[in-house]
């Protein structure tokens, strides 16, 4: 339906008045075929949208992030279904570097369907991942998965309600920031009247990797981050710790639970701390990233050789009964706080099969004893259920909403 502009949909199909017409229009968009992608590791390549799992979780981590949490402005399941159908159809095209709907220049007398700032740009390995927050189920009167609960309060949390929560979220990752921003911007436009942005976060400089053969990235404190992260090719570890199995509702099988935390770093204080103290706080050397007692980054972690309150020792699965998460964090800088200090830090994204066995025990241990807490503060938070992958012809969350 390349000649059908958003204006004609609004006036001819009556989307603003009848949710049924919107659902029909959205269903038509979902039937568009996804173009054949090129290799995901090729420069500017396209990562397949459809699959057993949502892309953007175990996918090799891209360089840039645009994360957005949304609030629903309706309790109509029909309107939400219509939006998710249209979102899915748009995502298929966006991840293949194609214009949304009728395109950026499809109709002279109506606003274009695509905002146009990604014209001429490659796919840049764009992935779009959707999750549903606890309040999504409450608003639509849907049964909530047993493992999706609001996170408990942790010591030293100073959460800003304006940067926390959300009925649903979209995680856009790409190697080009303009491609990631363009994707979220167009989903926001499509969702107008049904959902609006509650808060969002731009991220750069990935701080975790799912490709252990690549160089481990560093966070804004200068330390390598994600040395022992789960590899995206380690299917045994992913099945054990990341992907939901038969224990979850059917629509969550092959999905995962996402914990998002905005962690402010007190950069100026950290920069005045001695190298020895910095290394003691992490339990690793700064240049090589070797654990105390080792000489290379990937040498085994020996807990007894580390300070008892070091970050790596406290977060290690061996110290926590095997608690393991898949990390996809990004650095951020959002200007200054008005007092001459950078508003900078880590936007932490963790995927797991069960937050009660993943993020929560890890954070409890860190919040209670980690000396790194003198230099960081958790200021934003959200938890979301990310469904399994989308099959051709279906839409995000179809198994839940049908």
N, C-alpha and C positions, 0 to 999 in steps of 0.2 A: 504494500500500500504506500508506494513512495510519494504519491501526489496528495496524500491526505494529511493536511497540516493540522497542528494542534488547534488553531482557531476554528477550522471546519469541524473538528471533532467536538469542540465545545459547543458550537452553535447548532450543528446538524444532529449530533448524537445525544446532546443534552447531558453531558457528563456532570455538570454542576448540579443538575436537578435529579437525575436518575442514576443510582449506582449500578443498576442492571445494565444500562447502556455502556457504562464505563467498563464493566467486567467483560462485555462482548468485545469492545475495542481492545482491551488489554490482552484478551485471549488471542485475538488475531495477531497481535505483535509477537506473542510468544512463539507462534508457529514459524517465524522467520528462521531460516537455517543459519547455523554458525559457520562462517567461512573457515576453510582449512587453515590451521595455524602453522607457522614455521617453527623451527626448533626453539625451545624456551630459552636456551642459553645463547642464542644468536643475538648479535647487537640489534636492539629494537624489536626483538621477536615477540610473537604472541603466545601466551600461555592458554591452553584450552580452558574454556569456561565450564563445560560439562564434565562430569566424572563422578566417581564413587564418593569423593570428598570435595568440599569446597576448596577452590584454589585460594592461596594466601595463608595457609596454615603450615603445612609441611613443605610448601613451595620454597625453592631457594630465595632467600630474603633479598628484596630489592633495596635500592638506595634511599627511596623517599616514601613518605607516608602522609596521607590525609585521612584522619579518623573523625567521624562525626556521629554523635548520638542524637536521636530524634525523639520527640514527644508526639504521640498521636493527638490529633484534634477532633477525633471522632471515636465512638464506640461501635460503629457499624462494621461488622465483619465483612460485608459485601464491598464496602469502599476500600478496606484494607487489602482485600484480595485483589481488587482491580489495580491498586497501586503496586502491589508486589508483582503482579503479572507484567505491568508496564515497566517496572524496574528491571525485571529479569530480561525482558526483550531488549531494553537499552543496554544492559550489562553485556549481553552477547555481542552486541555491535561495538561497544566501547572497548572491550578487551581485544577486539580484532582490528582496532584502529579505523572503525567505520563511524560515519555520522549517525546520530540518533534520529529516528523517525524520518521526516521529510528532509532532513539535513539542515545545514547552516544557511543556505541560500535558496530554499525551496519555494518560498512565496513572498512576493514583494509587499503585499498589503497586510501581512500578519507577522507577528513575532516568529522568528525561525524556531524550529524544533530543537536545533542544536546550537549551543552558544558560540561555537566556532573557534575558540582559542586553541584547539588542538588540530586544526586543519593543517595537513601537510606533515604532521608529526607521526612517527611510527608508534606501534603499540607499547613499546618500552616495557614489556613484560608486565603490563597492568594486570592486577588481580583485584577483584571485588568480593568481599566476604561479608555476609550479613549475620547478625545475631539478634535474639529477642531477650529483653530484660524481664525481670519478675513482674514489673507493672504492666507489661504488654498482655500477659495472661489475665491479670486482674481486670484490665479495662475491657477486654473482649470476652470475659467470662469463659476462659479456656482452662483446661486442667494443666497445671504447672508441673514440669518434671520434678521429681523428688530431689534431685541434686542441684536444682537451681534455686538458691536462697540468697537473700541479701547478705553481704559479707558482714562478719562481726566487727565491732570496733576494736582497733588495735591500739596499744599504748603509743602515745605521741602523734597519732593521726590528727591532722588539722584540715579536715575535708571541707572544701568549698561546695555548697549545694549547687551553685551555678556551674560547676565543672564535674558534677557527679550524676550518676544514674542515667536514666533514659529508657524509653519503651523499646527502642530498637537501635541498632548501630550499623554503620557501614565502615569497613576498613578498606581503604584504597591504597595499594602499594604499587609503586612503579619506579623505574630508573630515571624518569623525568618528572620533576615536581608539577609541571604544567599539565601533564597527562593525568596525574592523580587528582589535582584540584578540579580539572575539567570534568572528570567522572563524577565526583561528588556534587559539583555544582549542577550538573544536568539531572541527577537523581533528585536533588532538592527541588528543582523546577517541576519535575514530573509529579512529585509528591505534594505539591502545593494544594492546600485545602484538606489534606488527609494527614500529613505529618510535617513538622517544622523542626529545624535544628535547635537542639537544647544547648549543646556545646560542641566544640570541635578542637582538633589539635593537629598542627603540622609537625612533621618530624623529618629529620635528616640524619645521615651518617648512622646507618644501622648499627646497633650495639649488640646484636646476637647474630649467629649464623646457623643455618641448617645444613651447611656444606663444610664439614670439618677439614676437608683437604685444602680449603681456601684460607687465606690469612685471616686470623681472628680480628674483628674490629675492636676499636677502643671507645670507651665512653668519655664524657667531658672531664672526668677526673684523670684521664690519661692511662687508665688500666684496660687491658684486654678484657672483653666481656663476652661470656658465652662459650668459654673453652670446652666445657663438658656438656654442651647443649645436645639434645637429641638430633641425630642426623635425619634429614628428610628421606634418606634411603634405607633407614633402619626400621623395616616394617615390624619386626618383633617388638621393639621399644615403642613404636607408635601405637601398635595395637594394645599394648599393655598399659600405657600411660596417657595416651592422647585421644584415640578414637573411642567413642561410646559404642558398646556392644549390645548384647541381648538384654542387659540390665535396664536399658533406657526405653522410653517409648519408641515405637517403630520409626517415627519421623526423625528421631535423633540418632539413629544408628549410622555410624560413619561420620557423625558430627563430633563436636567438642565444646567444652565450656571455656569461655574466654573471661579472664580477669584483666581489666585495664586499670592502671594506676598512674596518675601524674605525680612524679616524684621531683620536688624542687631540690636542687643542690645549692648549698651555701658556698658558691664558687670562691668568693673572696677569702673566706676563712680557710678553705682547703688549700688555696694557693700559698698561704703563709705557714703551712704545716710542713715539717721536715720530711724528707724522702723516707727516712727510717720509720717514722710514725705512719706515713701513708702505706708503706708496705706491710707493716704490722697489722694495720686495720683490715687490709684485704687478705693477708696470708699468702701473697704472691709477690714476686719481684716485678717492678714496673716495666723494665725494658723487655725482658724475655717472657714474662708471664709465668715463670716457673713456680710451682708450689714450694713452700718452705721445705727444705730437705731435698729438693730436686734441682736439676740444672736446666731442663727443657720444659716448655709450656705443657706438653701433654704427658709429662711424668706423672705417675700415680700420686694422688693426694693421700698423704699420711697424716691423719688427724692429730696424732700426738706431737707432731713436729711444729704445729701451728699454735699461735696464741689462742687461748680458750675462748676469747671473745672476738676472734677474727671472722670476717664476713664469709669467706670460703668454707671455713670449718663449720660454722653454724648452719649454712645452707646446703651442705653436702648430704646427699641421700643416705650415706652410711650413718650419719648422725641423726637422721630423722625417720628411721624405719623404712627407708626406700622411697620417700616422697620425691616425686620427679615431675617436672613441668617442661613444656616446650616454650622457649622464650623467643619473642620477635620484637625486641625493644628498639627504640629510636631516641636519639638526642633531640632536644628542642632548645631554642632561645626565643623568647617572646618579649624582646625589648628589656627595659629596666623596671624596677618596682617603684620608681619615683624617689628613691633614697640613694641612688647611685650604685645600686647592686643589680647584677644581671638576673632577670627572671629566666633561669635556665635549669636544665636537668635532664631527666630520663623519663620518657613515656614508655612505661613498662607494659608489655602485652604478653600474657601467659596463657597457653592452651593446655587443657588437661581433661582427663576422663571424668574426674570427680574433684571439685575444689576442696572437699573435706579431706582428701588424701593427697592433694597437690599444693596449691598456693597457701591454704589456710595454715597447715602445720609449719610450713616454711616461714611464713610471715610472723607467726606467733613466736618462733624461736628468735628470729631477727629482731623483732620489736622489743623483746625482753632483754637481750644481751649484746646485740651488735654495736660495737663502738663506732661504726659508720653512722649511726643515728645522730651523732653530734654534728654531722655535716649534711644531712638530708632530712626532708620532711614530706610525707605523703599528703598531697593537697587535693587530689581528685581521684575518683574511683567509680568503677562500674563492673557489673557482672552480667554475662549474656550467654544464652544457649544458642550455639551456632549449629543449625541443622546439617544433615548429611548433604552430599553433593546433589546437583540438579541434573536430571535426565533431560535429553532433548524433548521439547514439547511440554515440559512441566515448569513450575516456577518456584521461587524461594518459599519454603515453608508450606508447600502444597499438602504434604501429609498431615500437617497440624491443622490446617484451615479448611480442608475439604469437608 
